[in-house]
Amino acid sequence: PRSTASDVTDQPRRRTYRETFVAQGPTTTESTRMANEKRRASPAKLKRALQPSEEYERGPGITRRELKSVRDLKLKGKLKSSEKKVRAAVDAAAQTELLLTTDAGYLEAEGPLERTYHFRQDQIATAVDEQSGRKAFELTLDKLGPYRATYSRDGQHLLLGGRKGHIALMEWQRSKILCELQLGETVRDVCFLHQHAMFAVAQKKDLFIYDSQGIELHCLRTHRPCVHRLRFLPYHFLLCTVGETGHLRYLDISTGQQVAEHASKLGACSVMATNPSNAVVHLGHSSGVVTLWSPNLPTPHVRMLCHTAPLSACAVEGGGNYMATAALDGRIKVWDLRTYKEVHTYHSVRPAHSLDISARGVLAVGHGPHVEMWRDALATKQKAPYMSHLLPASAVASVEFCPHEDVLGVGHALGFASLLVPGAGEAAFDAFEANPYATKKQRREAEVTALLEKLNPETITLDVSVIGTVDRSPGERMAEMKASKDAAEAERKANRKERKKARGRSKSAKRLARKSANINDERREKMRAAMAKRTQDRERAKRGDEPIDALDRFSAAPTVGNP
């Protein structure tokens, strides 16, 4: 009987030669391809493919020749392990970059006639998402200003200090006030310490430290007569202060001891900034000079004449390569700290009294009632600002970018304003440095870890690459310094032009004498007349002649030959 279609489908079909071969296993070509793919995906290949770029390198490190010169086996083992840890950290940082999928966005104009600095804050707040739009707000505090504002390292807490004694600590994203104080005396500056649980306040005479509940913990009377500016170095646990007398003081808050005190000898100082890359303190003085200090030297490392007018503000970029300064002449200058030379110059309508640089290089300038944000204004010269904001009938006292956020905090005479600046913050954060989502237990553990890993003040130096290198003997260093000095002296002599040596009449003293001989004055004429009279008197005394009178010329001359 003839089989139906259903019967045909139910019967097993015979495999072809190709299908039988594939079912038994992969061909030689396919097995080679699979092995190559597996080899490509091996960890060694991935590690070699993800070579760290130069931005993650941490200095030249220790060479093999330097390691061979170390005779102490224990020290050599420690150096090897430290170098291994550094290389592992660099590799991990380069590989972690693959996980950073968030990119920074900026305001972009649609047409050639549109400018980004014309965008208002209300327009930006309505264009972004609801959560980001809530970050733009204003606090009206018109009776106790002007206000100075600062953010904590994790960017979650805001500290406000009014000139007339008002202090407020809050979680600004949740609009929750943690503590509020009315001190009843002048407040010049406020500063967070290692965590938001402690902050310092520079009051009328003394320096006070409070906790997050507003309880006074310490009163430091050694900083009198008054403190103008405060800065905190988180890796060294050092609180830096400068005030009316121009003395820079370093206070270790973990032990309560004063590490160093340096006299600037340049008068009162109210401009201070810290370099985040090497913890060097920058002071701006009324003579237009910027000095760079560390607790290890009683004199400044560098003295830079930045302006001819008194300085009013200073800020240092996070990488430590650029510094921005402002003076009362209305000029804002950008300096390259690697060469200590001027890069660009900008002009403001009024003198800028506050500067700050974000994590992505946006420069904020506060002058008068205006706040301007300049994008990529450090490495290249910009013609117009990136954004601008006006505070009517007010004056800007301080500007500071919030870490990990596209937010700029502005303290002014009538309160506080939080501005949205797209592209200003770095979205990727390191949870081991400052975790915005840390719990109470994690904050305690981070505090203990930071105290255990606290750096000594001796590690503060201009060149951070010297940390971790092998210290050579003093004889080698002196020999190297002498060789470099001799080489510089030889180069100077080789480049010096041959000068014609003057001898005899061409000497400088002779030329000066000839020039001065041609000058006739009253005293010299009198001296010449007196000398001539004395010469005539001596000649007459020799001849035995009587003094000659004016009428002697009319007397008859004696006749020769007459009796």
Solvent accessible surface area in square Angstrom, and as a share of the most:
residue,aa,sasa,rsa
1,P,187,1.18
2,R,233,0.85
3,S,65,0.42
4,T,80,0.47
5,A,80,0.62
6,S,68,0.44
7,D,62,0.32
8,V,90,0.52
9,T,108,0.63
10,D,114,0.59
11,Q,114,0.51
12,P,130,0.82
13,R,178,0.65
14,R,218,0.80
15,R,161,0.59
16,T,73,0.43
17,Y,182,0.69
18,R,142,0.52
19,E,69,0.31
20,T,51,0.29
21,F,88,0.37
22,V,75,0.43
23,A,64,0.50
24,Q,144,0.64
25,G,25,0.24
26,P,81,0.51
27,T,24,0.14
28,T,112,0.65
29,T,108,0.63
30,E,56,0.25
31,S,47,0.30
32,T,70,0.41
33,R,125,0.46
34,M,107,0.48
35,A,45,0.35
36,N,45,0.23
37,E,84,0.38
38,K,160,0.68
39,R,136,0.50
40,R,154,0.56
41,A,66,0.51
42,S,32,0.21
43,P,110,0.69
44,A,53,0.41
45,K,85,0.36
46,L,96,0.48
47,K,116,0.49
48,R,136,0.50
49,A,78,0.61
50,L,51,0.25
51,Q,118,0.52
52,P,31,0.19
53,S,54,0.35
54,E,155,0.69
55,E,129,0.58
56,Y,51,0.19
57,E,93,0.42
58,R,152,0.56
59,G,39,0.38
60,P,119,0.75
61,G,28,0.27
62,I,20,0.10
63,T,74,0.43
64,R,201,0.73
65,R,203,0.74
66,E,73,0.33
67,L,25,0.12
68,K,163,0.69
69,S,78,0.51
70,V,14,0.08
71,R,228,0.83
72,D,82,0.42
73,L,141,0.70
74,K,144,0.61
75,L,79,0.39
76,K,44,0.19
77,G,38,0.37
78,K,120,0.51
79,L,25,0.13
80,K,108,0.46
81,S,52,0.34
82,S,47,0.30
83,E,29,0.13
84,K,139,0.59
85,K,147,0.62
86,V,57,0.32
87,R,140,0.51
88,A,59,0.46
89,A,35,0.27
90,V,9,0.05
91,D,31,0.16
92,A,55,0.43
93,A,33,0.25
94,A,12,0.10
95,Q,69,0.31
96,T,65,0.38
97,E,80,0.36
98,L,118,0.59
99,L,140,0.69
100,L,85,0.42
101,T,115,0.67
102,T,89,0.52
103,D,130,0.67
104,A,39,0.30
105,G,47,0.45
106,Y,54,0.20
107,L,33,0.17
108,E,142,0.64
109,A,41,0.32
110,E,168,0.75
111,G,32,0.31
112,P,120,0.76
113,L,162,0.81
114,E,62,0.28
115,R,101,0.37
116,T,25,0.14
117,Y,66,0.25
118,H,120,0.53
119,F,44,0.18
120,R,138,0.50
121,Q,24,0.11
122,D,79,0.41
123,Q,76,0.34
124,I,8,0.04
125,A,28,0.22
126,T,115,0.67
127,A,87,0.68
128,V,55,0.32
129,D,88,0.46
130,E,134,0.60
131,Q,116,0.52
132,S,33,0.21
133,G,15,0.14
134,R,156,0.57
135,K,32,0.14
136,A,26,0.20
137,F,51,0.21
138,E,111,0.50
139,L,55,0.28
140,T,110,0.64
141,L,52,0.26
142,D,83,0.43
143,K,161,0.68
144,L,53,0.26
145,G,10,0.10
146,P,56,0.35
147,Y,1,0.00
148,R,50,0.18
149,A,9,0.07
150,T,20,0.12
151,Y,13,0.05
152,S,5,0.04
153,R,91,0.33
154,D,26,0.14
155,G,0,0.00
156,Q,41,0.18
157,H,11,0.05
158,L,0,0.00
159,L,0,0.00
160,L,1,0.00
161,G,3,0.03
162,G,0,0.00
163,R,110,0.40
164,K,120,0.51
165,G,0,0.00
166,H,13,0.06
167,I,0,0.00
168,A,4,0.03
169,L,0,0.00
170,M,18,0.08
171,E,31,0.14
172,W,8,0.03
173,Q,69,0.31
174,R,165,0.60
175,S,99,0.64
176,K,93,0.40
177,I,99,0.50
178,L,55,0.27
179,C,12,0.07
180,E,99,0.44
181,L,36,0.18
182,Q,104,0.46
183,L,45,0.22
184,G,64,0.62
185,E,58,0.26
186,T,38,0.22
187,V,5,0.03
188,R,43,0.16
189,D,5,0.02
190,V,6,0.04
191,C,14,0.09
192,F,14,0.06
193,L,4,0.02
194,H,30,0.13
195,Q,38,0.17
196,H,24,0.11
197,A,40,0.31
198,M,43,0.19
199,F,0,0.00
200,A,0,0.00
201,V,0,0.00
202,A,0,0.00
203,Q,8,0.04
204,K,104,0.44
205,K,114,0.48
206,D,12,0.06
207,L,0,0.00
208,F,30,0.13
209,I,6,0.03
210,Y,11,0.04
211,D,28,0.14
212,S,28,0.18
213,Q,135,0.60
214,G,14,0.14
215,I,96,0.49
216,E,89,0.40
217,L,74,0.37
218,H,98,0.44
219,C,35,0.21
220,L,36,0.18
221,R,148,0.54
222,T,97,0.57
223,H,1,0.01
224,R,111,0.40
225,P,65,0.41
226,C,16,0.09
227,V,3,0.02
228,H,29,0.13
229,R,46,0.17
230,L,1,0.00
231,R,71,0.26
232,F,25,0.10
233,L,7,0.03
234,P,36,0.22
235,Y,104,0.40
236,H,13,0.06
237,F,4,0.02
238,L,1,0.00
239,L,0,0.00
240,C,0,0.00
241,T,1,0.00
242,V,1,0.01
243,G,4,0.04
244,E,82,0.37
245,T,64,0.37
246,G,0,0.00
247,H,56,0.25
248,L,1,0.00
249,R,25,0.09
250,Y,0,0.00
251,L,11,0.06
252,D,13,0.07
253,I,34,0.17
254,S,48,0.31
255,T,87,0.51
256,G,54,0.52
257,Q,128,0.57
258,Q,71,0.32
259,V,58,0.34
260,A,15,0.11
261,E,79,0.35
262,H,13,0.06
263,A,38,0.30
264,S,7,0.05
265,K,179,0.76
266,L,44,0.22
267,G,42,0.40
268,A,47,0.36
269,C,2,0.01
270,S,54,0.35
271,V,10,0.05
272,M,5,0.02
273,A,8,0.06
274,T,30,0.17
275,N,5,0.03
276,P,84,0.53
277,S,55,0.36
278,N,21,0.11
279,A,12,0.09
280,V,0,0.00
281,V,0,0.00
282,H,0,0.00
283,L,0,0.00
284,G,2,0.02
285,H,2,0.01
286,S,68,0.44
287,S,60,0.38
288,G,0,0.00
289,V,18,0.10
290,V,0,0.00
291,T,0,0.00
292,L,4,0.02
293,W,3,0.01
294,S,0,0.00
295,P,13,0.08
296,N,62,0.32
297,L,74,0.37
298,P,96,0.60
299,T,85,0.49
300,P,28,0.18
301,H,56,0.25
302,V,28,0.16
303,R,138,0.50
304,M,12,0.05
305,L,125,0.62
306,C,3,0.02
307,H,3,0.01
308,T,136,0.79
309,A,16,0.12
310,P,51,0.32
311,L,14,0.07
312,S,19,0.12
313,A,6,0.05
314,C,12,0.07
315,A,7,0.05
316,V,15,0.09
317,E,35,0.16
318,G,43,0.41
319,G,44,0.42
320,G,12,0.12
321,N,50,0.26
322,Y,36,0.14
323,M,0,0.00
324,A,0,0.00
325,T,0,0.00
326,A,0,0.00
327,A,0,0.00
328,L,84,0.42
329,D,63,0.33
330,G,9,0.09
331,R,110,0.40
332,I,6,0.03
333,K,26,0.11
334,V,0,0.00
335,W,21,0.07
336,D,22,0.11
337,L,17,0.09
338,R,144,0.52
339,T,77,0.45
340,Y,80,0.30
341,K,139,0.59
342,E,80,0.36
343,V,52,0.30
344,H,27,0.12
345,T,33,0.19
346,Y,13,0.05
347,H,128,0.57
348,S,20,0.13
349,V,127,0.73
350,R,112,0.41
351,P,44,0.28
352,A,1,0.01
353,H,98,0.44
354,S,11,0.07
355,L,14,0.07
356,D,30,0.16
357,I,17,0.09
358,S,7,0.04
359,A,78,0.61
360,R,96,0.35
361,G,15,0.15
362,V,1,0.00
363,L,1,0.01
364,A,0,0.00
365,V,1,0.01
366,G,0,0.00
367,H,2,0.01
368,G,16,0.15
369,P,23,0.15
370,H,54,0.24
371,V,0,0.00
372,E,35,0.16
373,M,0,0.00
374,W,23,0.08
375,R,81,0.30
376,D,74,0.39
377,A,0,0.00
378,L,11,0.05
379,A,68,0.53
380,T,75,0.43
381,K,111,0.47
382,Q,51,0.22
383,K,206,0.87
384,A,46,0.36
385,P,26,0.16
386,Y,14,0.05
387,M,1,0.00
388,S,38,0.25
389,H,31,0.14
390,L,93,0.46
391,L,7,0.03
392,P,98,0.62
393,A,100,0.77
394,S,15,0.10
395,A,52,0.40
396,V,12,0.07
397,A,20,0.16
398,S,6,0.04
399,V,8,0.05
400,E,49,0.22
401,F,17,0.07
402,C,4,0.02
403,P,43,0.27
404,H,54,0.24
405,E,32,0.14
406,D,54,0.28
407,V,1,0.00
408,L,0,0.00
409,G,1,0.01
410,V,0,0.00
411,G,0,0.00
412,H,12,0.05
413,A,31,0.24
414,L,64,0.32
415,G,0,0.00
416,F,0,0.00
417,A,0,0.00
418,S,2,0.01
419,L,4,0.02
420,L,10,0.05
421,V,0,0.00
422,P,25,0.16
423,G,1,0.01
424,A,0,0.00
425,G,9,0.09
426,E,64,0.29
427,A,62,0.48
428,A,30,0.23
429,F,77,0.32
430,D,74,0.38
431,A,52,0.41
432,F,199,0.83
433,E,83,0.37
434,A,16,0.13
435,N,38,0.20
436,P,19,0.12
437,Y,165,0.63
438,A,23,0.18
439,T,78,0.45
440,K,128,0.54
441,K,141,0.60
442,Q,88,0.39
443,R,78,0.28
444,R,146,0.53
445,E,93,0.42
446,A,56,0.44
447,E,55,0.25
448,V,85,0.49
449,T,65,0.38
450,A,41,0.32
451,L,77,0.38
452,L,148,0.73
453,E,121,0.54
454,K,61,0.26
455,L,81,0.40
456,N,93,0.48
457,P,26,0.17
458,E,125,0.56
459,T,40,0.24
460,I,2,0.01
461,T,33,0.19
462,L,58,0.29
463,D,76,0.39
464,V,80,0.46
465,S,45,0.29
466,V,76,0.44
467,I,91,0.46
468,G,55,0.53
469,T,65,0.38
470,V,44,0.26
471,D,114,0.59
472,R,120,0.44
473,S,57,0.37
474,P,91,0.57
475,G,51,0.49
476,E,98,0.44
477,R,99,0.36
478,M,125,0.56
479,A,62,0.48
480,E,89,0.40
481,M,122,0.54
482,K,137,0.58
483,A,61,0.47
484,S,66,0.43
485,K,153,0.65
486,D,77,0.40
487,A,62,0.48
488,A,59,0.46
489,E,63,0.28
490,A,61,0.47
491,E,110,0.49
492,R,125,0.46
493,K,112,0.47
494,A,84,0.65
495,N,110,0.56
496,R,149,0.54
497,K,181,0.77
498,E,174,0.78
499,R,196,0.72
500,K,183,0.78
501,K,141,0.60
502,A,45,0.35
503,R,179,0.65
504,G,43,0.41
505,R,181,0.66
506,S,55,0.36
507,K,102,0.43
508,S,76,0.49
509,A,72,0.56
510,K,106,0.45
511,R,103,0.38
512,L,122,0.61
513,A,59,0.46
514,R,99,0.36
515,K,137,0.58
516,S,44,0.29
517,A,58,0.45
518,N,120,0.61
519,I,109,0.56
520,N,96,0.49
521,D,73,0.38
522,E,123,0.55
523,R,182,0.66
524,R,80,0.29
525,E,86,0.38
526,K,133,0.56
527,M,106,0.47
528,R,117,0.43
529,A,66,0.51
530,A,42,0.33
531,M,110,0.49
532,A,53,0.41
533,K,137,0.58
534,R,128,0.47
535,T,58,0.34
536,Q,95,0.42
537,D,67,0.35
538,R,137,0.50
539,E,87,0.39
540,R,69,0.25
541,A,83,0.64
542,K,172,0.73
543,R,146,0.53
544,G,61,0.59
545,D,70,0.36
546,E,141,0.63
547,P,117,0.74
548,I,117,0.59
549,D,88,0.45
550,A,79,0.61
551,L,126,0.63
552,D,67,0.35
553,R,198,0.72
554,F,146,0.61
555,S,78,0.50
556,A,103,0.80
557,A,85,0.66
558,P,127,0.80
559,T,88,0.51
560,V,148,0.85
561,G,79,0.76
562,N,96,0.49
563,P,183,1.15
